[in-house]
Amino acid sequence: MNKFIRHIIFFLGIFLCLGFVIVKNKALLFEYPEYWPKPEYNFSKLSMTEEEFQLGRHLFYDPLLSRDNTISCASCHLQATGFTHVDHDLSHGIEGRIGTRNSISIMNLAWNTSFMWDGGVNHLEVQALAPIISENEMDESLANIVEKLKNSKKYKSLFYKVHQDSLVTGQKTLLALTQFVVMLNSYNSKYDQYIRNELGGEFTEQEKNGLTIFRNNCASCHKEPLFTSKNFKNNGLSVDSTLNDFGRMIVTRKHQDSLKFKVPTLRNIQFTQPYMHDGRFETLQEVINHYTSGVQHSATLANELKEPIILTHKEKVDLLVFLRTLTDKKFLYNKRFSYPRETTSN
């Protein structure tokens, strides 16, 4: 065998070995538009592989995570509605139990440093624990979930694909869920196409006028391009006498945080009703009317709302038309994020 052929066989062997590794650990690419800020999340604990993404995907849709195996993360976070629920104002848990808040949308989470309406969770990797251990939601413990997963042939296989062993731990479980949800990124709405000057992103005059109205009246709290400031604000809602929810003050115990709730993203807001932390508004028209004529003044009211927002009927309609440009159908109907019907990668 001459020297040339030996070299060919040598490099072919290397190529085949590398090819095996790539198939075994398919890398994930975390992409986002160049006009977006750098993510806040530190990805170092995640494998950033397709295998861990698929494990997290299965866990997200599996009711095994609840005490009686009846509800999953997806029960309150439906893909087609921006990963939130729409059939009731407050979240529902096992045995028909009712929570105290509206499910918040989960998307573009890598840009967040606090989670939940009151910021009670400050790290994405443990966020899933809040609904898991809540007695009004999944009412389960991480230890019990680990035991269930250990007894599952399916999950032994899925964990092995990620870690090259079948050992199930609580940390591995939470990291897999994180790997899935951190990839739920929405940036392909008509608004994004407009900003990127892409075909199909041409705004009508009404949409342009709505954008101007939005930037003049709403953007101080719902900052582009994420359409949230990630801050906590008192947006002038009256206190629900049944829930008596005072928001972030419950976490911080500071009176200056009374009635402050996280500013949610407006992306895909066309499909994320009901609105507000307690789901009191069914339509976007009601939301707009609240900010123009329903704001309740109190000591902690957001500075941005201390002066009235005055809009004509036409301006309200134009604003509503613009908000619909934030709908990202590629995200809402992306089969990659849907219920996994197979245990293998898509």
C-alpha positions as CSV (number, residue, x, y, z in Angstrom):
1,M,0.0,0.0,0.0
2,N,1.6,3.3,-1.0
3,K,2.0,6.3,1.2
4,F,-0.8,8.3,-0.5
5,I,-3.4,5.6,0.1
6,R,-2.3,5.2,3.7
7,H,-2.9,8.9,4.3
8,I,-6.3,8.7,2.7
9,I,-7.3,5.8,5.0
10,F,-5.9,7.6,8.0
11,F,-7.9,10.8,7.4
12,L,-11.0,8.9,6.4
13,G,-10.8,7.1,9.8
14,I,-10.6,10.5,11.5
15,F,-13.5,11.8,9.5
16,L,-15.6,8.8,10.4
17,C,-14.8,9.1,14.1
18,L,-15.6,12.7,14.1
19,G,-18.8,12.0,12.2
20,F,-19.8,9.5,14.9
21,V,-19.3,12.1,17.6
22,I,-21.3,14.7,15.8
23,V,-24.2,12.2,15.3
24,K,-24.0,11.2,19.0
25,N,-23.9,14.8,20.3
26,K,-25.5,17.1,17.9
27,A,-24.7,20.6,18.8
28,L,-27.4,23.3,19.3
29,L,-26.9,26.8,17.9
30,F,-28.4,29.6,20.0
31,E,-29.3,32.2,17.4
32,Y,-30.9,35.7,17.8
33,P,-31.0,38.8,15.6
34,E,-28.0,41.1,15.5
35,Y,-30.2,44.0,16.7
36,W,-31.0,42.2,20.0
37,P,-28.9,42.7,23.2
38,K,-26.6,39.9,24.4
39,P,-28.4,37.3,26.5
40,E,-28.1,37.5,30.3
41,Y,-28.2,33.7,30.8
42,N,-24.9,31.8,31.3
43,F,-25.1,28.7,29.2
44,S,-22.1,27.0,30.7
45,K,-24.0,24.3,32.6
46,L,-26.0,23.2,29.6
47,S,-24.6,20.6,27.1
48,M,-26.2,22.6,24.2
49,T,-26.9,19.4,22.4
50,E,-29.9,18.2,20.6
51,E,-30.1,15.2,22.9
52,E,-30.6,17.4,26.0
53,F,-33.1,19.6,24.2
54,Q,-35.2,16.5,23.3
55,L,-35.0,15.2,26.9
56,G,-36.2,18.6,28.1
57,R,-38.9,18.6,25.5
58,H,-40.2,15.3,26.7
59,L,-40.1,16.4,30.3
60,F,-41.9,19.7,29.5
61,Y,-44.9,17.8,28.0
62,D,-45.0,14.9,30.5
63,P,-47.7,14.9,33.3
64,L,-45.3,12.7,35.2
65,L,-43.9,15.9,36.8
66,S,-47.1,16.4,38.8
67,R,-48.1,14.4,41.9
68,D,-51.0,12.6,40.4
69,N,-49.6,12.4,36.8
70,T,-52.3,14.6,35.4
71,I,-50.7,17.9,34.4
72,S,-47.5,18.9,32.7
73,C,-45.7,22.2,32.2
74,A,-47.5,22.4,28.9
75,S,-50.9,22.3,30.6
76,C,-50.4,26.0,31.5
77,H,-47.9,26.9,28.7
78,L,-49.5,26.1,25.4
79,Q,-47.3,26.7,22.3
80,A,-50.0,28.1,20.0
81,T,-50.9,30.7,22.6
82,G,-47.3,31.9,23.2
83,F,-46.7,29.3,25.9
84,T,-49.3,30.4,28.3
85,H,-52.9,29.3,28.9
86,V,-56.0,31.0,27.5
87,D,-59.1,29.1,28.8
88,H,-59.2,30.7,32.3
89,D,-57.9,33.8,34.1
90,L,-55.9,32.0,36.8
91,S,-53.7,28.9,36.5
92,H,-55.2,25.5,37.3
93,G,-53.4,22.7,39.0
94,I,-54.0,19.1,39.9
95,E,-57.4,18.0,41.3
96,G,-59.0,21.2,39.9
97,R,-57.0,23.5,42.3
98,I,-56.9,27.1,41.3
99,G,-53.8,29.3,41.6
100,T,-53.6,33.0,42.4
101,R,-52.1,34.3,39.1
102,N,-52.4,34.1,35.3
103,S,-49.8,32.0,33.7
104,I,-47.0,34.2,32.3
105,S,-45.7,33.6,28.7
106,I,-42.4,31.8,28.5
107,M,-40.3,32.9,25.6
108,N,-36.9,34.7,25.1
109,L,-36.1,33.6,28.7
110,A,-32.3,33.9,28.1
111,W,-32.7,37.7,28.4
112,N,-34.3,37.5,31.8
113,T,-32.6,37.7,35.2
114,S,-35.8,37.1,37.3
115,F,-38.9,35.0,36.7
116,M,-42.5,34.8,37.8
117,W,-44.8,37.9,38.1
118,D,-43.2,38.9,41.4
119,G,-39.6,38.0,40.5
120,G,-39.6,35.3,43.2
121,V,-37.2,33.1,41.2
122,N,-33.9,34.7,40.1
123,H,-32.4,31.9,38.1
124,L,-33.7,30.1,35.0
125,E,-32.3,26.7,36.0
126,V,-34.5,26.5,39.1
127,Q,-37.6,28.3,37.7
128,A,-39.4,25.0,37.0
129,L,-39.3,24.1,40.7
130,A,-41.8,26.8,41.5
131,P,-44.8,25.2,39.7
132,I,-43.6,21.7,40.6
133,I,-43.7,22.2,44.3
134,S,-46.7,24.6,44.4
135,E,-49.6,22.8,46.1
136,N,-52.0,24.7,43.8
137,E,-50.1,23.6,40.6
138,M,-48.2,20.3,40.3
139,D,-47.8,19.6,44.1
140,E,-44.8,17.3,43.6
141,S,-41.3,17.1,44.9
142,L,-38.1,16.8,42.8
143,A,-37.1,13.7,44.7
144,N,-40.3,11.9,43.7
145,I,-40.0,13.0,40.1
146,V,-36.4,11.5,40.0
147,E,-37.8,8.2,41.3
148,K,-40.5,8.2,38.6
149,L,-37.9,8.9,35.9
150,K,-35.6,6.1,37.3
151,N,-38.4,3.6,36.8
152,S,-39.0,4.7,33.2
153,K,-37.3,2.8,30.4
154,K,-37.9,5.7,28.1
155,Y,-36.2,8.2,30.3
156,K,-33.3,6.0,31.1
157,S,-32.6,5.9,27.4
158,L,-33.1,9.7,27.0
159,F,-30.8,10.5,29.9
160,Y,-28.2,8.1,28.5
161,K,-28.2,9.8,25.2
162,V,-27.3,13.1,26.9
163,H,-24.9,11.9,29.6
164,Q,-23.7,8.5,28.4
165,D,-25.1,7.0,31.5
166,S,-28.6,6.4,32.8
167,L,-28.2,8.1,36.2
168,V,-31.2,10.4,36.8
169,T,-30.7,13.3,39.2
170,G,-32.7,16.4,40.1
171,Q,-30.0,18.7,38.7
172,K,-29.9,16.8,35.4
173,T,-33.7,17.0,35.2
174,L,-33.8,20.8,35.8
175,L,-31.0,21.4,33.4
176,A,-32.8,19.5,30.7
177,L,-35.9,21.5,31.2
178,T,-33.8,24.6,31.0
179,Q,-32.2,23.5,27.8
180,F,-35.6,23.2,26.2
181,V,-37.2,26.4,27.4
182,V,-34.1,28.6,26.8
183,M,-34.5,27.7,23.1
184,L,-38.1,29.1,22.9
185,N,-37.1,32.3,21.2
186,S,-39.5,34.4,19.1
187,Y,-38.0,36.9,16.7
188,N,-39.7,36.3,13.3
189,S,-42.8,38.5,13.6
190,K,-43.9,41.0,10.9
191,Y,-42.3,43.7,13.2
192,D,-39.0,41.8,13.0
193,Q,-39.2,41.6,9.3
194,Y,-40.0,45.3,9.2
195,I,-36.9,46.1,11.3
196,R,-34.8,43.8,9.2
197,N,-36.2,45.3,6.0
198,E,-37.2,41.9,4.7
199,L,-39.8,40.9,2.1
200,G,-43.2,40.5,3.8
201,G,-42.3,43.1,6.5
202,E,-43.7,46.1,4.7
203,F,-45.9,48.1,7.2
204,T,-49.1,49.7,6.2
205,E,-49.6,53.3,7.1
206,Q,-51.9,52.2,9.9
207,E,-49.2,49.9,11.3
208,K,-46.6,52.6,11.0
209,N,-48.8,55.0,12.8
210,G,-49.5,52.4,15.5
211,L,-45.7,51.9,16.0
212,T,-45.3,55.7,16.5
213,I,-48.1,55.7,19.0
214,F,-46.5,52.7,20.8
215,R,-43.1,54.4,20.9
216,N,-44.6,57.6,22.3
217,N,-46.7,56.0,25.0
218,C,-45.8,52.4,25.7
219,A,-42.1,51.8,24.9
220,S,-40.7,53.2,28.2
221,C,-41.9,50.0,29.9
222,H,-42.1,47.6,26.9
223,K,-38.8,48.3,25.3
224,E,-37.9,47.1,21.8
225,P,-36.8,44.6,20.7
226,L,-37.8,42.3,23.6
227,F,-40.8,44.5,24.4
228,T,-40.2,44.3,28.1
229,S,-38.0,46.4,30.4
230,K,-37.6,43.3,32.7
231,N,-38.5,45.6,35.6
232,F,-41.4,45.6,38.1
233,K,-44.1,48.3,37.8
234,N,-47.3,49.2,39.4
235,N,-49.5,49.7,36.3
236,G,-52.5,51.2,38.0
237,L,-54.7,48.1,38.5
238,S,-57.1,48.1,41.4
239,V,-56.4,45.4,44.0
240,D,-58.6,42.2,43.5
241,S,-60.4,42.0,46.8
242,T,-60.5,38.2,46.6
243,L,-56.8,37.6,45.7
244,N,-55.3,40.5,47.7
245,D,-52.2,40.2,45.6
246,F,-49.6,42.9,46.3
247,G,-47.0,41.6,43.8
248,R,-43.3,42.0,44.4
249,M,-43.8,43.2,48.0
250,I,-44.6,39.6,48.9
251,V,-41.0,38.7,47.9
252,T,-39.1,41.8,49.1
253,R,-41.2,42.7,52.1
254,K,-40.7,46.4,51.0
255,H,-43.6,48.7,51.0
256,Q,-42.2,50.5,47.9
257,D,-42.7,47.3,45.9
258,S,-46.4,47.2,46.7
259,L,-48.6,46.4,43.7
260,K,-45.5,46.0,41.4
261,F,-45.5,43.2,38.9
262,K,-43.1,42.1,36.2
263,V,-43.5,43.9,32.9
264,P,-44.3,41.1,30.5
265,T,-43.2,40.9,27.0
266,L,-45.7,42.0,24.4
267,R,-44.5,39.5,21.8
268,N,-47.3,37.3,20.5
269,I,-49.7,39.3,22.7
270,Q,-52.5,38.8,20.1
271,F,-52.7,35.2,21.3
272,T,-51.8,35.4,25.0
273,Q,-55.1,36.5,26.5
274,P,-56.3,36.9,29.2
275,Y,-54.1,39.8,30.3
276,M,-52.5,41.1,33.5
277,H,-51.2,39.1,36.4
278,D,-54.7,38.1,37.4
279,G,-56.1,37.6,33.9
280,R,-58.8,40.3,34.5
281,F,-58.9,41.5,30.9
282,E,-60.0,39.3,28.0
283,T,-59.2,41.6,25.1
284,L,-56.4,44.0,24.1
285,Q,-59.1,46.7,23.7
286,E,-59.7,46.4,27.4
287,V,-56.0,46.7,28.1
288,I,-55.7,49.8,26.0
289,N,-58.8,51.3,27.7
290,H,-57.2,50.6,31.1
291,Y,-54.1,52.7,30.3
292,T,-56.1,55.5,28.8
293,S,-59.0,55.7,31.4
294,G,-58.7,53.1,34.1
295,V,-55.4,53.7,35.9
296,Q,-55.8,53.8,39.7
297,H,-53.4,56.2,41.4
298,S,-51.4,55.1,44.4
299,A,-48.1,55.7,46.1
300,T,-46.2,53.2,44.0
301,L,-47.8,53.9,40.7
302,A,-45.2,53.8,37.8
303,N,-43.9,57.3,36.9
304,E,-44.8,56.6,33.3
305,L,-48.5,56.5,34.2
306,K,-48.8,59.5,36.5
307,E,-49.8,61.6,33.5
308,P,-52.8,60.4,31.6
309,I,-52.4,58.7,28.2
310,I,-54.8,60.4,25.8
311,L,-55.6,58.5,22.6
312,T,-58.4,59.0,20.1
313,H,-60.5,56.1,19.0
314,K,-58.5,55.9,15.7
315,E,-55.2,56.0,17.6
316,K,-56.4,53.1,19.8
317,V,-57.2,51.1,16.7
318,D,-53.9,51.9,15.0
319,L,-52.1,50.8,18.2
320,L,-54.0,47.6,18.3
321,V,-53.1,46.9,14.6
322,F,-49.4,47.4,15.4
323,L,-49.5,45.1,18.4
324,R,-50.7,42.3,16.0
325,T,-47.5,42.7,14.0
326,L,-45.7,41.2,17.1
327,T,-47.2,37.8,16.3
328,D,-44.6,35.3,15.3
329,K,-46.4,32.4,13.6
330,K,-43.2,30.6,12.8
331,F,-42.7,30.4,16.6
332,L,-46.2,29.5,17.5
333,Y,-46.5,26.7,15.0
334,N,-42.9,25.4,15.0
335,K,-43.2,21.6,15.3
336,R,-39.8,21.5,16.9
337,F,-41.4,23.0,20.1
338,S,-44.5,20.9,20.0
339,Y,-45.5,17.7,21.8
340,P,-42.9,15.0,21.1
341,R,-44.5,12.0,19.5
342,E,-41.3,10.1,19.1
343,T,-38.4,9.5,21.5
344,T,-35.9,10.1,18.8
345,S,-34.7,13.6,17.6
346,N,-36.8,15.4,15.0
